[in-house]
Amino acid sequence: MTVEPGVRTGADSDASVIARSRVEPEAFAELFDRHADAVHRYLARRLGGEAADDLMAETFTTAFQQRHRYDPARATGTDARPWLYGIATNLVGRHRRAEARRFKALARVPAPADHDEPLADRAADRVGAEAVRRELAAALHALPARHRDVLLLVAWGGLGYEEVAQALGVPIGTVRSRLHRARSKLREALGGSDPTTMREASGHE
C-alpha cells in the first residue's frame, strides 16, 4: 500500500491518538504536538498573533473536552485537521469584529521592508506586495463570513473540499458554491487576480 507523505495510518493516526486519549488523557498531547503550529498560523492570519495564542489554546482545550464525541467514521480520513480547524473557525466566529478590524488595518498599513534584499529590488517588490496585501485584506473584509470561512480554510488551512465540509458541518456542494462565490468576488475586487489560489494545494477538489 502506498501512503502519501505526511499521512499517518494505523496505530500512528490522529484518530488512534484521539481514541487512546479517551482512556489515557495524556496521549492527547501528541495531537497538540502535531497540529498546534498549523492551527496557530491559521488563526494568526485571521486574527493576529496575540489573539491566536489564546484561541489556539482554546481550540485544543475544546477538542480535548470533546474527544469522546470524535467519530472517525464521519471523518474524511485519519487526519484530525478538519475537526480542529472546524473548532478554530467556530471560535473565530465569536471574534468577527476583531477579524474585521484586522483586515481593515491590513488594508491601510504598508508591509514592513525586507532589509535582506538589495535596495532597488526591495523597493519594487515592496510596492507590489503592499498593493496586493492591502487590496486582498479589503476584499476579504468585504466577503460574507460564511464565504470567507470556506475560502480561508482552503487557502490558509490547506484543507480539501471534503475536509472543509467536515470542518464546517455543511454539504460539499455548499462548500463548492461558497468558494466559487468568494473567488469570484475576490477576482472582481482585485482586477481578475486571486492571490489565495497560490495557497491552495493541487488536487484538493
Secondary structure as the mmCIF struct_conf table of DSSP 4:
data_model
#
loop_
_struct_conf.conf_type_id
_struct_conf.id
_struct_conf.beg_label_comp_id
_struct_conf.beg_label_asym_id
_struct_conf.beg_label_seq_id
_struct_conf.end_label_comp_id
_struct_conf.end_label_asym_id
_struct_conf.end_label_seq_id
TURN_TY1_P TURN_TY1_P1 PRO A 5 GLY A 6
HELX_RH_3T_P HELX_RH_3T_P1 GLY A 10 ASP A 12
BEND BEND1 SER A 13 SER A 13
HELX_RH_AL_P HELX_RH_AL_P1 ASP A 14 SER A 21
TURN_TY1_P TURN_TY1_P2 ARG A 22 VAL A 23
HELX_RH_3T_P HELX_RH_3T_P2 PRO A 25 ALA A 27
HELX_RH_AL_P HELX_RH_AL_P2 PHE A 28 LEU A 47
HELX_RH_AL_P HELX_RH_AL_P3 GLY A 49 GLN A 65
TURN_TY1_P TURN_TY1_P3 GLN A 66 GLN A 66
HELX_RH_3T_P HELX_RH_3T_P3 ARG A 67 ARG A 69
HELX_RH_3T_P HELX_RH_3T_P4 PRO A 72 ARG A 74
BEND BEND2 ALA A 75 THR A 78
HELX_RH_AL_P HELX_RH_AL_P4 ARG A 81 GLY A 93
TURN_TY1_P TURN_TY1_P4 ARG A 94 HIS A 95
HELX_RH_AL_P HELX_RH_AL_P5 ARG A 96 LEU A 106
TURN_TY1_P TURN_TY1_P5 ALA A 107 ARG A 108
BEND BEND3 VAL A 109 VAL A 109
HELX_LH_PP_P HELX_LH_PP_P1 PRO A 110 ALA A 113
TURN_TY1_P TURN_TY1_P6 HIS A 115 ASP A 116
BEND BEND4 GLU A 117 GLU A 117
HELX_RH_AL_P HELX_RH_AL_P6 LEU A 119 ALA A 142
BEND BEND5 LEU A 143 LEU A 143
HELX_RH_AL_P HELX_RH_AL_P7 ALA A 145 ALA A 155
TURN_TY1_P TURN_TY1_P7 TRP A 156 GLY A 157
HELX_RH_AL_P HELX_RH_AL_P8 TYR A 161 LEU A 168
TURN_TY1_P TURN_TY1_P8 GLY A 169 GLY A 169
HELX_RH_AL_P HELX_RH_AL_P9 ILE A 172 ALA A 189
TURN_TY1_P TURN_TY1_P9 LEU A 190 GLY A 192
HELX_RH_3T_P HELX_RH_3T_P5 PRO A 195 ARG A 199
BEND BEND6 GLU A 200 GLU A 200
HELX_LH_PP_P HELX_LH_PP_P2 ALA A 201 ALA A 201
TURN_TY1_P TURN_TY1_P10 SER A 202 GLY A 203
#
